[in-house]
């Protein structure tokens, strides 16, 4: 007896075709006098029905990958070179941002006080961008991987974005 391994609407990799598709229908094949289906096939709108061994489900990220992901964050440090009333035009008077790139609340990226004082909004934005960098890299990697799997089905604009993402990732990894 066969049981369905996938469900309608699930995204699967179709091995014989080499592409990703959504299951549109689960098609059980019944035999007279038997309570359960003999075989189960899946319609993914690619011209024929596929057996379960021809399909592969998406694998979610395991807990180890999620735990090992870099979690950069912004903490605030006290502004030692100016009083709060002297820097009232700053977004958060009396403090400046530090991007922490490790588990401890030290290390990472910080800006000199004189540079912060010249353009605090710019430095605050830079801190947010730097803290978001690991998530942006994950996003770019996902886009590139999706583009590789999608093949020629992608619109030209999306192909161009994926190529740009690949160039950025190459620059991040190789430093040039």
HELIX and SHEET records of a PDB file:
HELIX    1   1 UNK A   52  UNK A   54  5                                   3    
HELIX    2   2 UNK A   63  UNK A   68  1                                   6    
HELIX    3   3 UNK A   84  UNK A   87  5                                   4    
HELIX    4   4 UNK A  113  UNK A  118  1                                   6    
HELIX    5   5 UNK A  120  UNK A  150  1                                  31    
HELIX    6   6 UNK A  151  UNK A  153  5                                   3    
HELIX    7   7 UNK A  156  UNK A  174  1                                  19    
SHEET    1   A 3 UNK A  19  UNK A  22  0                                        
SHEET    2   A 3 UNK A  11  UNK A  14 -1                                        
SHEET    3   A 3 UNK A  55  UNK A  57 -1                                        
SHEET    1   B 3 UNK A  25  UNK A  29  0                                        
SHEET    2   B 3 UNK A  39  UNK A  43 -1                                        
SHEET    3   B 3 UNK A  49  UNK A  51 -1                                        
SHEET    1   C 3 UNK A  73  UNK A  78  0                                        
SHEET    2   C 3 UNK A  95  UNK A 100 -1                                        
SHEET    3   C 3 UNK A 109  UNK A 110 -1                                        
END                                                                             
